[in-house]
Amino acid sequence: MITVLGETSEGTPVLVIGTIADTIGRSIEGVTQGVSEVFFDPVIRIGVTGLSRAGKTVFITSLVANLMDRGRMPGLEAARSGRIEAAYLQPQPDDTVPRFDFENHLAALTGPKPHWPDSTRSISELRLSLRVRPRGLLSGLTGPRTIHLDIVDYPGEWLLDLALLEQPFDDWSTLALAAAETRPEADAYLARLKTLTPSDKLDEATATALARDWTAYLNAARVAGYSDCTPGRFMLPGDLEGSPALTFAPLPPGDTPRGSLAREFARRYEAYKAQVVKPFFRSHFARIDRQVVLVDALGAIHSGPRALEDLRKALSGILGAFRPGRNAFLSSILGKRVDRILFAATKADHLHHSQHDRLARIMEALVSDARRRADFAGATTQAMAIAALRATVEETRTIQGHETNLVRGLLLDTGKEAALHPGDLPADPSALLAPARSGADNWLDGDFGVMHFAPAPLSLRAGDGPPHIRLDRALEFLIGDKL
């Protein structure tokens, strides 16, 4: 006998067998992992994602390289004290997930003609095993133990879809269209939308054209510096391209008779959440212990107040899922598992070190609302400014009688060396966040420049990983307690 425990607003029965099975499965998995860590080598799963050109591939590559050669890692206590005796790569445990291409990425960064590696466009994974000597009294009683770091790399565009799980189609459409109306990148989509009404009969050619225009808008908005661009999988469709689950777009509220465009788009939106978004988080987030969210805050600041406010809202929406009691699915997966979350403002090497504290304070202000939600759910969070691979050096010059702090490196577009001053960040983050919240078009106190540097040729000493800024402190926060 099958018991029906609920129904949709249209009266369609909803079976909860799948939900019950998911809950039981996750409970069994949690017990199994706990038993495994008692009798076998412990495993720490680190999720790494980044929002729009944040340098995720470089972060993972440098993290692994610097754990294998730990000469530049004094901020990681287990490395500084010598308790990490060895680090080595092993086959990953998930045979169906692509392996993170560490070797080729490292060759791209450290070869004779260094260049930034290509961004990954799907999920990948890498296992790094550490042989660690216990500290204190245990060091004389037991030998070294092996700790496995499973690093799960996935696109930040997918992370943005977390917020969709709590939003019905009409709510998402209202928010998405409100944002689109403030962005010129959406003009083509909005113009097409004016030629129809949501109650029009479904026509696949029209549906495809709307989805195509919406996807083009999302890609253009991302290039323009905006962060909140959903659905995220539209920008990285993979083998789902052209499927009905990716053939919908936001519509203004209105009548939704059977067979209408609006009714079908709402159905496909729910299918997207059920068949694309949920399986990803069920399969991977359910086992993540620590999470890294990389953010190109400097790029958002350069793009202007609206882009910065968009970034703040995106970060808040992502971590809204960590507040328990709002969404049973997300609470069961996220709220009980991820206990440390690092928000890292990347590309700190684009600023003189005297500006790093200001960048970190801006990052903290951007995630303040989201951090309160995550802290409430029992997760410890931290914000910091880092550079996974340092591409510049610092210098101070006297310009027009004033000492000016500069960063010098190879410009990405020309390959020529240049020393530049991008502008001073404000000491008080509210000087940026207040105009961003108010919807200002431009910064009142001038523009904040942004440079794109190529990786510098490296000459590494034996035992040294690639140069970085605070990567060791980031790792101490993420895994120091587990070592």
MARSEDO-805142 format. One record per residue (C-alpha): y, z, x; residue in three letters. Coordinates in Angstrom, 3 decimals. Each point is the difference from the previous one (the first is absolute). Example, Ala and Ser with C-alpha at 12.3 -4.5 7.8 and 13.67 -1.06 7.14 Angstrom:
MARSEDO-805142
        yy        zz        xx    r
    -4.500     7.800    12.300  ALA
     3.440    -0.660     1.370  SER
***
This chain:
MARSEDO-805142
        yy        zz        xx    r
     0.000     0.000     0.000  MET
     3.509    -0.902     1.244  ILE
     2.833     2.307    -0.944  THR
     3.451    -1.476    -0.493  VAL
     2.621     2.486     1.174  LEU
     3.170    -1.992    -0.608  GLY
     1.559    -3.236    -1.090  GLU
     2.911    -2.205     0.975  THR
     3.194    -0.360    -1.989  SER
    -1.598    -3.057    -1.602  GLU
    -3.036     1.980    -1.137  GLY
    -2.377    -1.382     2.630  THR
    -2.598     2.603     1.059  PRO
     0.211     1.246     3.570  VAL
    -3.160     1.194     1.736  LEU
     0.331     2.700     2.641  VAL
    -3.385    -0.455     1.668  ILE
     1.668    -1.742     2.957  GLY
     2.500     2.830     0.395  THR
    -2.743     2.628    -0.130  ILE
    -2.045    -1.935     2.554  ALA
     3.014    -0.314     2.299  ASP
     0.657     3.741    -0.180  THR
    -3.635     0.904     0.682  ILE
    -0.163    -2.527     2.826  GLY
     3.098     1.396     1.691  ARG
    -1.308     3.562    -0.377  SER
    -3.318    -0.930     1.596  ILE
     1.823    -1.861     2.788  GLU
     2.160     3.053     0.704  GLY
    -3.029     2.291     0.217  VAL
    -1.844    -2.508     2.194  THR
     2.919    -0.277     2.417  GLN
     0.306     3.776     0.221  GLY
    -3.704     0.371     0.827  VAL
     0.203    -2.867     2.508  SER
     2.869     1.627     1.884  GLU
    -1.986     3.232     0.326  VAL
    -3.095    -1.615     1.459  PHE
     1.403    -3.164     1.551  PHE
     3.152    -1.178     1.782  ASP
     3.160     0.542    -2.080  PRO
     1.916    -3.037    -1.220  VAL
     3.763    -0.228    -0.603  ILE
     1.063    -3.001    -2.069  ARG
     3.612    -1.017     0.594  ILE
     1.640    -2.438    -2.402  GLY
     2.765    -2.083     1.570  VAL
     2.349    -2.133    -2.041  THR
     3.491    -1.366     0.416  GLY
     2.771    -1.290    -2.209  LEU
     1.412    -3.429     0.882  SER
     0.006    -0.748     3.733  ARG
    -0.463     3.617     1.019  ALA
    -2.311    -0.800     2.943  GLY
    -3.346     1.175    -1.342  LYS
    -2.165    -2.150     2.277  THR
     1.946     1.084     3.081  VAL
    -0.233     3.656    -1.049  PHE
    -3.790    -0.046    -0.278  ILE
    -0.438    -1.997     3.204  THR
     2.225     2.329     2.020  SER
    -1.532     3.108    -1.574  LEU
    -3.511    -1.023     1.036  VAL
     1.075    -1.178     3.465  ALA
     1.848     3.252     0.670  ASN
    -2.952     2.099    -1.095  LEU
    -2.261    -1.930     2.347  MET
     2.477     0.340     2.901  ASP
     1.872     3.232    -0.657  ARG
     2.523     0.131     2.850  GLY
     2.940    -0.382    -2.401  ARG
    -1.183     2.517    -2.607  MET
     1.362     3.441     1.046  PRO
     1.014     0.774    -3.594  GLY
    -3.650    -0.026    -1.087  LEU
    -1.224     3.427     1.096  GLU
    -3.653    -0.967     0.370  ALA
     1.025    -2.859     2.326  ALA
     2.517     2.062     1.995  ARG
    -2.549     2.781     0.616  SER
    -2.718    -2.464     0.951  GLY
    -2.281     1.068    -2.849  ARG
    -0.440    -3.642    -1.062  ILE
    -2.529    -1.010     2.610  GLU
    -0.624    -3.553    -1.178  ALA
     0.929    -2.466    -2.718  ALA
    -1.983    -3.103    -0.814  TYR
    -0.376    -2.573    -2.757  LEU
    -3.115    -0.113    -2.129  GLN
    -1.275    -2.231    -2.816  PRO
     1.758     0.868    -3.222  GLN
    -2.051     1.611    -2.768  PRO
     1.037    -2.409    -2.795  ASP
    -1.895    -3.240     0.499  ASP
     1.858    -1.792    -2.802  THR
     3.526     0.682     1.338  VAL
     1.461    -2.277     2.722  PRO
     0.459     1.609     3.401  ARG
     3.557     0.539     1.240  PHE
     0.412    -2.514     2.831  ASP
     1.112     2.540     2.599  PHE
    -0.897    -1.960     3.120  GLU
     1.943    -3.140    -0.918  ASN
     2.983     1.990    -1.262  HIS
     0.128     1.979     3.240  LEU
    -0.244    -3.204     2.027  ALA
     2.945    -1.419    -1.950  ALA
     2.139     3.049     0.832  LEU
    -1.004     0.493     3.628  THR
    -0.829    -3.511     1.246  GLY
     2.039    -2.043     2.502  PRO
     2.023    -1.484    -2.886  LYS
     0.175     2.884    -2.469  PRO
     0.686    -0.711    -3.656  HIS
    -0.249     1.860    -3.272  TRP
    -3.452    -0.436    -1.588  PRO
    -0.430    -1.556    -3.408  ASP
     0.188     2.395    -2.918  SER
    -3.252     0.805    -1.743  THR
    -0.139    -1.251    -3.566  ARG
    -2.931     2.015    -1.316  SER
    -1.819     3.260     0.575  ILE
    -1.655     0.638     3.369  SER
    -1.506     2.955     1.782  GLU
    -0.718     1.331     3.488  LEU
    -1.982     2.996     1.255  ARG
     1.191     1.835     3.117  LEU
    -2.160     2.892     1.173  SER
     1.400     2.906     2.023  LEU
    -2.044     2.377     2.115  ARG
     1.932     3.263    -0.274  VAL
    -0.551     3.324     1.771  ARG
     0.610     3.077    -2.173  PRO
     2.762     2.409     0.987  ARG
     0.033     3.778     0.322  GLY
    -3.204     2.027     0.087  LEU
    -2.023    -2.855    -1.460  LEU
     0.665    -2.120     3.076  SER
    -2.412     2.078     2.057  GLY
    -2.646     0.274    -2.699  LEU
    -0.313    -3.546    -1.268  THR
     0.269    -3.406     1.557  GLY
     2.290    -2.851    -1.017  PRO
    -0.361    -1.405    -3.488  ARG
     0.617    -3.508    -1.276  THR
     2.655    -0.617    -2.646  ILE
     0.221    -3.406    -1.636  HIS
     3.337    -1.472    -1.047  LEU
    -0.449    -2.678    -2.647  ASP
     3.317    -1.855    -0.233  ILE
     0.401    -1.906    -3.264  VAL
     2.711    -2.671     0.098  ASP
     1.256    -1.498    -3.252  TYR
     3.125    -1.881    -1.096  PRO
     2.914     2.033    -1.285  GLY
     0.379    -2.503    -2.828  GLU
    -3.232     1.392    -1.452  TRP
     1.296     3.554     0.207  LEU
     2.937    -0.896    -2.237  LEU
    -2.458    -0.622    -2.829  ASP
    -0.733     3.730    -0.197  LEU
     2.962     0.406    -2.339  ALA
    -1.379    -2.650    -2.358  LEU
    -2.982     2.163    -0.884  LEU
     2.292     2.301    -1.960  GLU
     2.059    -2.765    -1.632  GLN
    -0.958    -2.044    -3.071  PRO
     1.007    -3.646     0.008  PHE
     3.228     0.452    -1.963  ASP
     1.226     2.813     2.251  ASP
    -0.768    -1.956     3.159  TRP
     1.657    -3.119    -1.432  SER
     3.174     1.890    -0.864  THR
     0.317     1.480     3.495  LEU
    -0.976    -3.214     1.795  ALA
     2.449    -2.145    -1.954  LEU
     2.822     2.516     0.458  ALA
    -0.484    -0.216     3.770  ALA
    -0.327    -3.797    -0.078  ALA
     3.298    -0.413    -1.829  GLU
     1.838     1.540     2.969  THR
    -1.617    -2.357     2.538  ARG
     0.921    -3.669     0.410  PRO
    -3.543    -0.706     1.207  GLU
    -1.136     0.328    -3.644  ALA
     2.357    -2.634    -1.434  ASP
    -2.686    -2.670    -0.425  ALA
    -2.352     2.358    -1.816  TYR
     2.705     1.380    -2.282  LEU
     1.135    -3.533    -0.841  ALA
    -3.544    -0.971    -1.011  ARG
    -0.314     3.183    -2.049  LEU
     3.005    -1.029    -2.120  LYS
    -1.861    -3.109    -1.176  THR
    -2.662     1.963    -1.893  LEU
    -0.664     3.146    -2.015  THR
    -2.835     2.514     0.527  PRO
    -1.400    -0.770    -3.446  SER
    -0.548    -3.677     0.899  ASP
    -3.604    -1.152    -0.195  LYS
    -1.827     0.301     3.327  LEU
     0.100    -3.183     2.044  ASP
    -1.763     0.090     3.377  GLU
     2.454    -2.418     1.606  ALA
     2.880     2.271    -0.999  THR
    -1.876     3.120     1.153  ALA
    -0.745    -1.586     3.361  THR
     3.612    -1.088     0.475  ALA
     1.287     3.503    -0.790  LEU
    -2.465     1.619     2.410  ALA
     0.896    -2.529     2.697  ARG
     3.738     0.612    -0.384  ASP
    -0.505     3.773    -0.026  TRP
    -2.076    -0.187     3.171  THR
     2.641    -2.136     1.712  ALA
     2.613     2.576    -0.979  TYR
    -2.086     2.874     1.405  LEU
    -0.441    -1.747     3.338  ASN
     3.703    -0.867     0.217  ALA
     1.011     3.546    -0.936  ALA
    -2.244     1.423     2.703  ARG
     1.590    -2.285     2.595  VAL
     3.438     1.137    -1.219  ALA
    -0.913     3.598     0.812  GLY
    -1.105     1.360    -3.382  TYR
    -3.009     2.303    -0.123  SER
    -0.883     0.443    -3.676  ASP
    -1.723    -3.323    -0.658  CYS
    -2.868     0.206    -2.465  THR
    -2.715    -0.954    -0.640  PRO
    -0.710     0.244     3.717  GLY
    -3.152    -2.122    -0.003  ARG
     2.046    -2.979    -1.227  PHE
     1.422    -0.276     3.532  MET
    -3.439     0.280     1.649  LEU
    -2.374    -1.472    -2.606  PRO
    -2.910    -0.962     2.242  GLY
    -2.937    -1.343    -2.006  ASP
     1.638     1.202    -3.232  LEU
     2.648    -2.726     0.151  GLU
     0.149    -1.902    -3.268  GLY
    -2.150     2.508    -1.896  SER
     1.123     1.268    -3.426  PRO
     0.372     3.493     1.482  ALA
     2.860    -1.387     2.123  LEU
     1.436    -2.327    -2.657  THR
     2.526     2.131    -1.854  PHE
     3.611     1.091     0.409  ALA
     2.436     2.444    -1.618  PRO
     1.380    -0.836    -3.425  LEU
     2.768     1.585    -2.064  PRO
    -1.248     2.243    -2.842  PRO
    -0.606    -1.683    -3.322  GLY
    -2.630    -0.889    -2.575  ASP
    -3.501    -0.491     1.380  THR
    -2.109    -1.770    -2.638  PRO
    -3.560    -0.947     0.806  ARG
    -0.229    -3.066     2.201  GLY
     3.547     0.439     1.258  SER
     1.181    -0.218     3.583  LEU
     1.041     3.662    -0.011  ALA
    -3.353     1.218    -1.365  ARG
    -1.933    -1.963     2.617  GLU
     2.273     1.067     2.873  PHE
    -0.422     3.644    -1.005  ALA
    -3.786    -0.458    -0.028  ARG
     0.021    -1.663     3.423  ARG
     2.263     2.732     1.368  TYR
    -2.521     2.629    -1.082  GLU
    -2.811    -2.091     1.480  ALA
     1.925    -0.172     3.267  TYR
     0.216     3.790     0.128  LYS
    -3.630     0.521    -1.022  ALA
    -1.649    -2.739     2.071  GLN
     2.276    -0.335     3.040  VAL
     2.040     3.151     0.545  VAL
    -2.424     2.735    -1.024  LYS
    -3.034    -1.301     1.941  PRO
     2.022    -0.081     3.216  PHE
     1.178     3.581    -0.310  PHE
    -3.375     1.177    -1.291  ARG
    -1.839    -1.545     2.941  SER
     2.386     0.960     2.794  HIS
     2.524     2.649    -1.007  PHE
    -2.706     2.320    -1.288  ALA
    -1.085     0.561     3.613  ARG
     3.356     0.099     1.806  ILE
     0.935     3.351     1.550  ASP
     3.348    -0.807     1.623  ARG
     2.557    -2.672    -0.909  GLN
     2.688    -1.784     2.041  VAL
     2.790    -1.863    -1.799  VAL
     2.040    -2.142     2.414  LEU
     3.499    -0.944    -1.124  VAL
     2.535    -2.445     1.441  ASP
     2.962     2.175    -0.995  ALA
     2.308    -1.790     2.435  LEU
    -0.771    -3.329    -1.640  GLY
     0.791     1.408    -3.443  ALA
     3.288     1.483     1.255  ILE
     0.947    -3.346     1.490  HIS
    -0.781    -1.758    -3.286  SER
     2.495     2.193    -1.859  GLY
     0.280     2.859    -2.509  PRO
    -2.132    -1.618    -2.691  ARG
    -2.874    -0.635     2.400  ALA
     0.166     3.608     1.207  LEU
    -0.053     1.353    -3.560  GLU
    -2.893    -2.316    -0.767  ASP
    -1.872     1.447     2.965  LEU
     0.673     3.553    -1.193  ARG
    -1.344    -0.800    -3.462  LYS
    -3.074    -1.712     1.450  ALA
    -0.853     3.028     2.132  LEU
     0.528     2.327    -2.937  SER
    -2.196    -2.147    -2.216  GLY
    -2.783    -0.113     2.560  ILE
    -0.221     3.752     0.346  LEU
     0.573     0.701    -3.658  GLY
    -3.768    -0.420    -0.189  ALA
    -0.491     3.099     2.135  PHE
     1.368     2.281    -2.717  ARG
    -3.016     1.394    -1.888  PRO
    -0.321    -0.165    -3.747  GLY
     1.767    -3.339    -0.488  ARG
    -2.896    -2.401     0.403  ASN
    -3.615     1.138    -0.070  ALA
    -1.230    -2.948     2.035  PHE
     2.529     0.457     2.799  LEU
    -0.221     3.788    -0.007  SER
    -3.738    -0.124     0.500  SER
     0.316    -2.496     2.848  ILE
     3.253     0.889     1.741  LEU
     1.118     3.494    -0.864  GLY
    -3.113     1.732     1.301  LYS
    -0.640    -2.044     3.103  ARG
     3.039    -1.018     2.036  VAL
     1.343     3.207     1.476  ASP
     2.441    -1.359     2.614  ARG
     2.424    -2.874    -0.457  ILE
     2.244    -1.352     2.742  LEU
     3.081    -2.050    -0.866  PHE
     1.003    -1.806     3.179  ALA
     3.217    -1.958     0.405  ALA
    -1.065    -2.643     2.495  THR
     1.951    -1.968     2.635  LYS
     1.752     3.060     1.395  ALA
     0.225    -1.927     3.277  ASP
     2.651    -2.178    -1.677  HIS
     2.341     3.006     0.258  LEU
     1.163     2.146     2.890  HIS
    -1.858     3.301     0.048  HIS
     3.199     1.796    -1.025  SER
    -0.432    -1.679    -3.413  GLN
    -3.637     0.935    -0.560  HIS
     0.688     3.334    -1.705  ASP
     2.332    -1.761    -2.412  ARG
    -2.664    -2.576    -0.831  LEU
    -2.522     2.788    -0.598  ALA
     2.424     1.826    -2.319  ARG
     0.575    -3.206    -1.962  ILE
    -3.765    -0.409    -0.306  MET
    -0.340     3.580    -1.214  GLU
     2.721    -0.575    -2.594  ALA
    -1.647    -3.216    -1.201  LEU
    -3.274     1.784    -0.742  VAL
     1.383     3.374    -1.114  SER
    -0.930    -0.521    -3.662  ASP
    -3.394    -1.406     0.883  ALA
    -0.661     2.808     2.490  ARG
     0.619     2.645    -2.610  ARG
    -2.624    -1.594    -2.209  ARG
    -2.529    -0.283     2.829  ALA
     0.668     3.540     1.234  ASP
    -0.527     1.242    -3.544  PHE
    -3.434    -1.619     0.039  ALA
    -0.945     1.835     3.196  GLY
     0.667    -2.797     2.480  ALA
     1.975     0.730     3.161  THR
     2.531    -2.709     0.770  THR
     2.244    -0.834     2.921  GLN
     2.608    -2.663     0.733  ALA
     0.868    -1.189     3.498  MET
     1.423    -2.943     1.939  ALA
    -2.465    -1.796     2.274  ILE
    -0.637    -3.195     1.909  ALA
    -3.676    -0.808     0.398  ALA
     0.847    -2.424     2.827  LEU
     3.269     0.405     1.857  ARG
     1.580    -3.431     0.463  ALA
     3.381     1.087     1.409  THR
     1.613     2.151     2.673  VAL
     3.201     1.996    -0.372  GLU
     3.226    -0.184     1.911  GLU
     3.598     1.178    -0.309  THR
     2.960    -2.241     0.795  ARG
     3.748     0.478    -0.043  THR
     1.453    -2.427    -2.544  ILE
     3.781    -0.052    -0.602  GLN
     0.284     3.372     1.654  GLY
    -2.741     1.646    -2.092  HIS
    -3.561     0.839     0.998  GLU
    -2.352    -1.881    -2.309  THR
    -3.728     0.604    -0.365  ASN
    -2.001    -3.234    -0.022  LEU
    -3.584    -1.192    -0.242  VAL
    -1.096    -2.943     2.114  ARG
    -2.911    -2.325    -0.601  GLY
    -1.190    -3.567    -0.503  LEU
     1.331    -1.540    -3.195  LEU
    -2.797    -1.358    -2.139  LEU
     1.734    -3.201    -1.087  ASP
     1.320    -1.103     3.419  THR
    -2.140     1.824     2.547  GLY
     3.173     0.962     1.869  LYS
     0.745     3.535     1.118  GLU
     2.887     1.728    -1.728  ALA
     1.517     3.476    -0.155  ALA
     1.233     0.806    -3.483  LEU
     1.553     2.784    -2.010  HIS
    -1.179    -0.200    -3.638  PRO
     2.508     2.543    -1.312  GLY
    -0.197     3.760    -0.430  ASP
    -1.945     1.423    -2.919  LEU
     1.870     2.687    -1.960  PRO
    -0.766     3.622     0.845  ALA
    -0.235     0.795    -3.722  ASP
    -2.627    -2.109    -1.834  PRO
     1.989     0.293    -3.240  SER
     2.560    -2.387     1.506  ALA
    -2.680    -2.673    -0.535  LEU
    -1.965     1.338    -2.946  LEU
     3.005     0.681    -2.238  ALA
     1.297    -3.600    -0.048  PRO
    -3.594    -1.191    -0.250  ALA
    -0.613     2.112    -3.122  ARG
     3.292    -1.129    -1.529  SER
    -0.912    -3.679     0.354  GLY
     2.659    -0.954     2.565  ALA
    -0.101    -3.584     1.218  ASP
     0.927     0.770     3.620  ASN
     0.418     2.907     2.377  TRP
     3.556     1.289    -0.047  LEU
     0.041     0.880     3.688  ASP
    -1.193    -3.333     1.332  GLY
    -3.319    -1.675     0.594  ASP
    -2.970     1.341     1.899  PHE
    -1.407    -2.608     2.302  GLY
    -3.653    -0.741     0.517  VAL
    -1.607    -1.748     2.960  MET
    -3.425    -1.524     0.360  HIS
    -1.461     0.604     3.439  PHE
    -3.065    -1.555     1.547  ALA
    -2.494     2.276     1.763  PRO
     0.870     0.470     3.654  ALA
    -2.429    -0.940     2.794  PRO
    -1.950     3.103     0.968  LEU
    -1.350     1.258     3.301  SER
    -2.186     2.928    -0.986  LEU
    -1.283     2.578     2.452  ARG
    -3.640     1.014    -0.181  ALA
    -0.455     2.534    -2.787  GLY
     3.219    -0.927    -1.827  ASP
     0.139    -1.574    -3.422  GLY
     2.891    -2.168    -1.201  PRO
     3.447     1.680     0.013  PRO
     1.061     1.512    -3.322  HIS
     2.365     2.492    -1.614  ILE
    -1.553     3.097    -1.640  ARG
    -3.361    -1.576    -0.737  LEU
    -1.574     3.082     1.592  ASP
     1.938     2.333    -2.318  ARG
    -1.008    -2.097    -2.982  ALA
    -3.659     0.381     0.958  LEU
     0.393     3.731     0.588  GLU
     1.230     0.364    -3.573  PHE
    -2.723    -2.273    -1.406  LEU
    -3.108     1.240     1.807  ILE
     0.991     2.801     2.384  GLY
    -1.510     2.697    -2.249  ASP
    -3.311    -1.892    -0.109  LYS
    -0.294    -0.184     3.794  LEU
***
